Amino acid sequence: MLAAPAGPSRSEPAPEDPDVHDALAVLVDGMQHDARNPLNAVAIHLEVLAERVRRESGAPLPPAMEKSVQAIRGQIQRVDAILRAFGDFIAPRAAGEEADLSAVAHKAVAVLGHEARRRRLVFRSSIEGLVTVRAAGAQVHELVLLALLGALGSAPGGTEIRVAVRKEGAEGVLRVEDASRGEAGVARRLRPAAERHGGRVLWEPGCLEVCLPLA
C-alpha cells in the first residue's frame, strides 16, 4: 500500500528555495544564447554559399547539392527546436498558479526519452488529457522531472517505466512505476514542494505518486 515517506511532520514548515527557478532560467538563457549563436552563423554561411554557387554558375543548384543544403537546413532547425523544448521544460516561464500536469508529463517523457534509451529503459505512458492542478508551472515541472529522474536512476536496464496521469477525486495524480525496490529518497525530496501546494507524495518500493489539488 502506498504511504507517505518518512520525513518532517506536517506541522513543520516546508523549506522554500525561491531563487532556484530564477537561477535555472538565467543558466538556460545563457546556454541557449551560446548554442544559437554558432547555429545562426552556420545557417547564414550556408545560405551565402548556396547563393554564391547559384550566382557564379548562373543556374539553380545541382539536385544533389540542393538536397544537401535542405538536409543541413533541416538539421539546424531541428537542433534549434530541441534547444527551445529543453529550455521551456527546464525553466518554464508560464505565469500563474495553475499548470496542466498532463502536458508537463508528456514533455518530460519526450525530453528524457534519449536518456531512457541509453539506459535500455522504455517509457510507457497512460496520460489523461488536461489534468489542471493548482500549483505554479515551475514547481510542477520540477516535481515531474525529479519523479522521472528517480525512476531512471533506479530501474534496472531492460525494464519499463510506467508513467500515468489521471484525475482522482479532487486531485491530479502523477504515478510513476518501475521495477526497482529502491529507497524513498526521491519521495522525501519531492514532499516539501508538493505540500507547499496542498499536495502529498505517496511511495512504496517501485511506485511513486505525486498528488496535487485540481484547479
C-alpha distance (Angstrom), angle and dihedral (degrees) to the residues before:
residue distance angle dihedral
M1 . . .
L2 3.78 . .
A3 3.80 114.6 .
A4 3.77 138.5 175.1
P5 3.83 111.0 -88.6
A6 3.79 116.0 -110.3
G7 3.77 112.2 -95.8
P8 3.80 143.4 107.4
S9 3.81 115.5 -12.2
R10 3.80 118.8 -103.5
S11 3.80 89.1 -110.0
E12 3.79 90.6 66.1
P13 3.82 115.5 86.5
A14 3.79 113.6 -109.8
P15 3.80 111.4 -118.1
E16 3.79 115.6 -112.7
D17 3.76 129.9 -151.6
P18 3.80 103.6 -168.5
D19 3.80 95.6 172.9
V20 3.81 100.0 56.0
H21 3.82 96.4 84.4
D22 3.80 92.6 45.4
A23 3.81 88.6 51.1
L24 3.80 91.4 49.4
A25 3.79 90.9 49.7
V26 3.82 90.5 53.1
L27 3.83 92.3 48.0
V28 3.80 93.3 47.0
D29 3.81 92.1 47.4
G30 3.79 90.0 52.5
M31 3.79 93.0 46.9
Q32 3.80 92.8 48.7
H33 3.81 91.5 47.9
D34 3.82 92.7 49.4
A35 3.81 92.2 46.8
R36 3.79 96.6 43.7
N37 3.81 95.3 51.2
P38 3.82 94.2 67.8
L39 3.82 90.6 38.4
N40 3.80 90.4 55.5
A41 3.81 90.5 45.8
V42 3.81 91.3 52.7
A43 3.82 91.0 48.0
I44 3.81 92.3 50.3
H45 3.82 93.9 46.8
L46 3.80 90.2 47.8
E47 3.80 91.9 55.3
V48 3.83 92.0 44.0
L49 3.81 92.2 51.6
A50 3.81 92.5 46.0
E51 3.80 91.3 50.1
R52 3.82 91.5 47.3
V53 3.80 91.2 53.7
R54 3.80 90.8 49.3
R55 3.81 92.5 48.4
E56 3.81 96.0 45.8
S57 3.80 94.0 44.8
G58 3.79 94.2 40.4
A59 3.78 88.7 -138.7
P60 3.80 140.0 82.6
L61 3.77 118.0 -81.6
P62 3.80 114.7 -80.6
P63 3.83 110.3 -97.5
A64 3.82 93.6 -109.9
M65 3.82 92.2 50.8
E66 3.83 92.2 44.7
K67 3.80 88.9 52.1
S68 3.82 90.8 52.0
V69 3.82 92.2 48.2
Q70 3.81 90.4 50.6
A71 3.81 90.8 48.8
I72 3.81 92.8 50.8
R73 3.80 91.0 45.9
G74 3.80 90.2 51.1
Q75 3.81 92.8 50.5
I76 3.81 91.3 50.0
Q77 3.80 89.5 53.1
R78 3.81 90.5 46.6
V79 3.81 93.4 53.8
D80 3.80 90.5 46.6
A81 3.82 90.3 52.3
I82 3.82 91.0 49.1
L83 3.81 90.5 51.8
R84 3.80 90.8 50.2
A85 3.80 93.3 48.2
F86 3.80 91.7 47.6
G87 3.80 92.4 49.0
D88 3.80 93.7 46.5
F89 3.79 91.1 50.6
I90 3.81 101.0 42.8
A91 3.81 96.1 41.2
P92 3.81 109.0 18.7
R93 3.78 116.0 -171.2
A94 3.78 98.9 -161.5
A95 3.78 110.8 133.2
G96 3.79 127.0 -141.6
E97 3.76 137.6 57.9
E98 3.81 98.6 -87.7
A99 3.80 131.1 78.4
D100 3.80 137.8 178.7
L101 3.80 103.6 -115.8
S102 3.82 90.3 -168.5
A103 3.81 93.9 56.6
V104 3.81 92.1 45.8
A105 3.81 91.4 51.3
H106 3.82 91.8 49.3
K107 3.83 90.3 51.3
A108 3.80 92.5 47.0
V109 3.80 92.7 52.4
A110 3.81 89.8 49.3
V111 3.82 94.8 46.4
L112 3.81 93.0 47.4
G113 3.80 95.6 41.4
H114 3.81 94.5 99.2
E115 3.80 92.4 50.3
A116 3.80 90.3 49.2
R117 3.80 91.4 52.1
R118 3.79 90.8 47.5
R119 3.81 88.8 56.1
R120 3.83 91.6 45.0
L121 3.80 91.6 -112.0
V122 3.80 129.5 135.3
F123 3.79 127.0 -147.7
R124 3.81 115.6 -139.8
S125 3.79 111.9 -168.1
S126 3.80 131.7 -161.0
I127 3.79 103.2 172.9
E128 3.80 124.3 166.0
G129 3.78 115.9 -141.5
L130 3.80 122.0 -102.2
V131 3.78 106.1 1.0
T132 3.81 99.0 171.2
V133 3.80 115.0 -166.1
R134 3.77 132.0 -168.1
A135 3.80 99.9 -111.8
A136 3.80 136.6 97.5
G137 3.79 114.6 -88.2
A138 3.80 94.4 -121.9
Q139 3.81 92.3 54.2
V140 3.81 92.6 47.3
H141 3.81 90.2 51.3
E142 3.80 89.7 50.5
L143 3.81 93.6 48.8
V144 3.81 93.8 48.8
L145 3.80 93.9 43.6
L146 3.81 93.9 50.1
A147 3.80 92.2 45.8
L148 3.81 92.4 53.2
L149 3.79 93.9 41.7
G150 3.79 88.9 52.8
A151 3.81 90.0 55.4
L152 3.81 91.6 46.2
G153 3.79 90.0 52.3
S154 3.79 96.3 49.6
A155 3.82 107.7 30.7
P156 3.82 114.7 99.9
G157 3.80 116.6 -117.6
G158 3.77 117.3 -92.4
T159 3.81 94.2 34.4
E160 3.80 136.7 103.4
I161 3.78 132.5 -105.8
R162 3.80 110.3 -150.6
V163 3.80 115.7 -152.2
A164 3.79 119.2 -170.3
V165 3.79 133.1 174.3
R166 3.79 121.5 -171.8
K167 3.78 144.5 148.7
E168 3.78 113.2 -105.2
G169 3.79 115.6 179.6
A170 3.79 108.2 -55.8
E171 3.80 93.3 -16.7
G172 3.76 139.7 82.5
V173 3.79 108.4 -138.3
L174 3.80 130.2 -155.8
R175 3.81 110.6 -165.1
V176 3.80 121.1 -171.0
E177 3.81 118.8 -174.5
D178 3.80 129.0 -178.4
A179 3.78 139.7 161.1
S180 3.79 96.0 -101.8
R181 3.78 128.7 108.7
G182 3.80 92.5 -152.4
E183 3.76 135.1 154.9
A184 3.81 126.2 -85.6
G185 3.81 93.9 -112.6
V186 3.81 95.7 116.0
A187 3.80 91.4 46.8
R188 3.80 91.4 52.0
R189 3.79 89.9 49.5
L190 3.81 92.3 51.0
R191 3.79 96.0 45.5
P192 3.85 100.3 80.0
A193 3.81 93.4 50.7
A194 3.82 92.4 47.4
E195 3.80 92.8 47.6
R196 3.80 91.8 51.1
H197 3.81 86.4 65.9
G198 3.78 95.9 43.5
G199 3.79 92.8 -97.0
R200 3.77 135.8 119.9
V201 3.79 141.4 -144.4
L202 3.81 123.7 -134.1
W203 3.78 124.9 -168.2
E204 3.75 145.6 179.4
P205 3.80 127.8 160.8
G206 3.80 107.2 -65.4
C207 3.81 95.7 7.3
L208 3.80 133.5 78.3
E209 3.80 128.3 177.6
V210 3.80 126.6 -168.3
C211 3.81 110.7 -165.5
L212 3.81 120.8 -167.6
P213 3.82 129.3 175.6
L214 3.78 115.5 -97.7
A215 3.80 116.5 -113.7
